[in-house]
């Protein structure tokens, strides 16, 4: 487990903040799609494969979705707000990748609903679930 310093942030959290600062300096000058493609290219081969599949899947849901990085991750925007994102498992030394939704996603379903998914493979079932959730998120 990553240790924290006197600021209370772990090494992983500090790395994420540094990545966000790098985005502000360098990546934000690039078009959104180029930002995302550069981030995907930095991932491990397994994470790249998942990221590319999910990227195509999400952008195929609606022509109104746009993309750019967000905290060092490929993220998908609707009407200027982050709706969902892909987090490579290798980024946080996790055994799985994560596909998550932000609070601007319209996923509300009573007092409890899923906002992120652990993903190890982009099967037909996984693709169908994510596609349905993204459609709901922008409805």
N, C-alpha and C positions, 0 to 999 in steps of 0.2 A: 504494500500500500504506500502511496506517496505521502511523504511527510510534509508538515506545514511549517512555515517560518513564523516569525513574530507578527506578521501581518494577518496570520490565520489562514492564508491561502496555501493549498498544496502545490507541489511542483507542477502537476498537471493543470491546475487552475491558472497558475501564473503563466504557463506556456500558452494556454488559450487566450489570456489577456494580451500577451505579446503578439499572438497571431492576429488578434482583432486590430491591434495597433498597426501591424504590417499591412493588413487589408486597407485600412484608412489611408496609409501612405502610398501603397503601390497598386493593389488590386482595384481599388475604386476608380482608378483612371482608365481601366479596361472596360469594354462592354461586358454586361452581365454574363452572357454565354461564354465568353473567353475566360472570365474569372472562374466559372464553374469547371470548364474543361481543364484549366491549369490545376485546379485543386484535385480533380479526379486523377490526373496524370501523376500526382504526388503520392497517391495511395498505393497500398500493396496490390499485387495482381488480383487476388481474390476480391478485395474490396472494390477495385476498379470495375471488375465484371459486374458486381451487384449495383454499383453506383451508376454505371452506364445503362443498365437495364431499367433501373428505377427512374433515371433521368428521362429516358424515352417514354416510359409509361406515364409519368406525371405530365410531361409536356403534351402528350397525346390526348389528355383528358379535355383540354380546352385551349383554344388559341389565345384566350385572355390571360393565361398564366405566363409569367416571365420568370427569369432566373438570374440570380447573382449570388455571390457568397455572403454568408452571415456567420460571424464568429468562426471563420475558417471552414465552413461546411457549405456544400451546395444547398441552396434554399430556393423555394418557389414562392412567387409573389402573386397576389390577386388584388387588383385595385390599390397597388402600392404598399400592401401589408404582407408580411411573411405569413404564409399559410402552413407550409410544411418544409421539412428539411431532411437531409440524409447525413448521418454521422458514421464515418468509417469506424469499424471496430478497432482497427490498429491505432487510431488517434488517441484513444484512452486505454489502450492495452486490454480491450474487452474481447470476449470470445465470440461476440456477435456485433453486427452493425445495427444501427437504430434508424428507424424512420419515424419522425415525430411531427406533431402538429402544434402550432402556436394557438394562443387564446383567440385570435381573430378567425380561426377556423370554426365553421358552424357545425360542430359535432355534438352539441348539447343533447343529451338524452336522459332526462331526469337528473337525479343527484349524483350519478356516476357514469362516466363514459371513458373509453380508452383515448389516450393522447399520444402514445408512442408504442412502437412495436419492435421487438427484437427480430432480426432477420438474418438467416444463415444461407438461404437459397431463394431464388426468385422463381418459385414453382407457379403453375397456373392458378392454384388456389390462393397463393400469396398475392399474385398480380391482380386477381379479381377482387380480393379484399381491399387492397390499396387503392385500386381504381375507384371502387365504390366509395371509399372514405374520402378521397380527394374530391370526387363529384359532390358529395354531401358537404364537404368543407367550403366549397365555393358557391353553394346553392343559395 
